[in-house]
Amino acid sequence: MDLQTFASHVLPSWVMAHFEVVSVKTVSDKLEISLDELHVPPEDAGETLESKGFLPAVYLEDFPLRGKAVLLKVRRRKWKGLSTGKTITRNWKLAVQGTSYTEEFALFLKKLFGPLPS
C-alpha cells in the first residue's frame, strides 16, 4: 500500500481531494503528516496563473493515532496572475475559528466535552 492510499484511510476526504501527502514522520511524541496543495490553479481567477511556491506552513491538530497526537503540516500554494501581477491563494477553511483543530476533530471534542465556557 502506498502512502497516498494509506493516508486516504486516516485523513478527511476533502484533504485527499486537494492535497498531496509529502511525508509522514515522528517528531517527539507526535505523528507529523506533511501535505502540499495540489498544483491545480483556482478556476475562478479569471486569468492565467503561474505557481509561485507555497505560503508558510500551517499546523493543525487531528485525531490521534495509536496514542500519538497527529499534526497536519499544511502548505497552501500561492499563484501570480500573469496579466495583473496579483497574488492569489485559495481560502481553505483548514481549522475551526479560534483553534488549531480540524473541523471533524473539533466537532468530536465538542460532543465529548461540550461547548467551551464563555
Contacts in CASP RR format, 6 or more apart in sequence:
PFRMAT RR
TARGET T0000
AUTHOR 0000-0000-0000
METHOD contacts of the structure
MODEL  1
MDLQTFASHVLPSWVMAHFEVVSVKTVSDKLEISLDELHVPPEDAGETLE
SKGFLPAVYLEDFPLRGKAVLLKVRRRKWKGLSTGKTITRNWKLAVQGTS
YTEEFALFLKKLFGPLPS
3 21 0 8 1.000
3 24 0 8 1.000
4 16 0 8 1.000
4 20 0 8 1.000
4 21 0 8 1.000
7 16 0 8 1.000
7 21 0 8 1.000
7 24 0 8 1.000
7 33 0 8 1.000
8 16 0 8 1.000
10 63 0 8 1.000
10 65 0 8 1.000
11 21 0 8 1.000
11 33 0 8 1.000
11 62 0 8 1.000
11 72 0 8 1.000
12 102 0 8 1.000
12 103 0 8 1.000
12 104 0 8 1.000
15 35 0 8 1.000
15 72 0 8 1.000
18 37 0 8 1.000
18 38 0 8 1.000
18 40 0 8 1.000
18 92 0 8 1.000
19 35 0 8 1.000
19 36 0 8 1.000
19 37 0 8 1.000
19 38 0 8 1.000
19 74 0 8 1.000
20 35 0 8 1.000
20 36 0 8 1.000
20 37 0 8 1.000
20 38 0 8 1.000
21 33 0 8 1.000
21 34 0 8 1.000
21 35 0 8 1.000
22 34 0 8 1.000
22 35 0 8 1.000
22 36 0 8 1.000
23 32 0 8 1.000
23 33 0 8 1.000
23 34 0 8 1.000
24 31 0 8 1.000
24 32 0 8 1.000
24 33 0 8 1.000
24 34 0 8 1.000
25 31 0 8 1.000
25 32 0 8 1.000
25 34 0 8 1.000
26 32 0 8 1.000
26 68 0 8 1.000
27 71 0 8 1.000
29 68 0 8 1.000
29 69 0 8 1.000
30 68 0 8 1.000
30 69 0 8 1.000
30 70 0 8 1.000
30 71 0 8 1.000
31 65 0 8 1.000
31 68 0 8 1.000
31 69 0 8 1.000
31 70 0 8 1.000
31 71 0 8 1.000
32 71 0 8 1.000
32 73 0 8 1.000
33 70 0 8 1.000
33 71 0 8 1.000
33 72 0 8 1.000
33 73 0 8 1.000
34 57 0 8 1.000
34 73 0 8 1.000
34 75 0 8 1.000
35 72 0 8 1.000
35 73 0 8 1.000
35 74 0 8 1.000
35 75 0 8 1.000
36 54 0 8 1.000
36 75 0 8 1.000
36 77 0 8 1.000
37 54 0 8 1.000
37 74 0 8 1.000
37 75 0 8 1.000
37 76 0 8 1.000
37 77 0 8 1.000
37 90 0 8 1.000
37 92 0 8 1.000
39 51 0 8 1.000
39 77 0 8 1.000
41 49 0 8 1.000
41 51 0 8 1.000
41 79 0 8 1.000
42 49 0 8 1.000
42 79 0 8 1.000
42 88 0 8 1.000
42 90 0 8 1.000
45 79 0 8 1.000
45 81 0 8 1.000
45 88 0 8 1.000
47 81 0 8 1.000
47 82 0 8 1.000
47 83 0 8 1.000
47 84 0 8 1.000
48 81 0 8 1.000
48 82 0 8 1.000
48 83 0 8 1.000
49 79 0 8 1.000
49 80 0 8 1.000
49 81 0 8 1.000
49 82 0 8 1.000
49 88 0 8 1.000
50 79 0 8 1.000
50 80 0 8 1.000
50 81 0 8 1.000
50 82 0 8 1.000
51 77 0 8 1.000
51 78 0 8 1.000
51 79 0 8 1.000
52 78 0 8 1.000
52 79 0 8 1.000
52 80 0 8 1.000
52 87 0 8 1.000
53 77 0 8 1.000
53 78 0 8 1.000
54 75 0 8 1.000
54 76 0 8 1.000
54 77 0 8 1.000
54 78 0 8 1.000
55 75 0 8 1.000
55 76 0 8 1.000
55 77 0 8 1.000
55 78 0 8 1.000
55 89 0 8 1.000
56 75 0 8 1.000
57 73 0 8 1.000
57 74 0 8 1.000
57 75 0 8 1.000
58 73 0 8 1.000
58 74 0 8 1.000
58 75 0 8 1.000
58 76 0 8 1.000
58 94 0 8 1.000
58 95 0 8 1.000
59 71 0 8 1.000
59 72 0 8 1.000
59 73 0 8 1.000
59 74 0 8 1.000
59 100 0 8 1.000
60 71 0 8 1.000
60 72 0 8 1.000
60 74 0 8 1.000
60 94 0 8 1.000
60 95 0 8 1.000
60 100 0 8 1.000
60 101 0 8 1.000
60 102 0 8 1.000
61 69 0 8 1.000
61 70 0 8 1.000
61 71 0 8 1.000
61 72 0 8 1.000
61 100 0 8 1.000
61 101 0 8 1.000
61 102 0 8 1.000
61 105 0 8 1.000
62 70 0 8 1.000
62 71 0 8 1.000
62 72 0 8 1.000
62 101 0 8 1.000
62 102 0 8 1.000
62 104 0 8 1.000
62 105 0 8 1.000
63 70 0 8 1.000
63 104 0 8 1.000
63 105 0 8 1.000
63 108 0 8 1.000
64 70 0 8 1.000
72 102 0 8 1.000
74 94 0 8 1.000
76 89 0 8 1.000
76 90 0 8 1.000
76 92 0 8 1.000
77 89 0 8 1.000
77 90 0 8 1.000
78 87 0 8 1.000
78 88 0 8 1.000
78 89 0 8 1.000
79 87 0 8 1.000
79 88 0 8 1.000
79 89 0 8 1.000
80 86 0 8 1.000
80 87 0 8 1.000
80 88 0 8 1.000
81 87 0 8 1.000
81 88 0 8 1.000
93 103 0 8 1.000
94 102 0 8 1.000
95 101 0 8 1.000
95 102 0 8 1.000
95 103 0 8 1.000
95 106 0 8 1.000
96 102 0 8 1.000
96 103 0 8 1.000
96 106 0 8 1.000
99 106 0 8 1.000
101 109 0 8 1.000
END
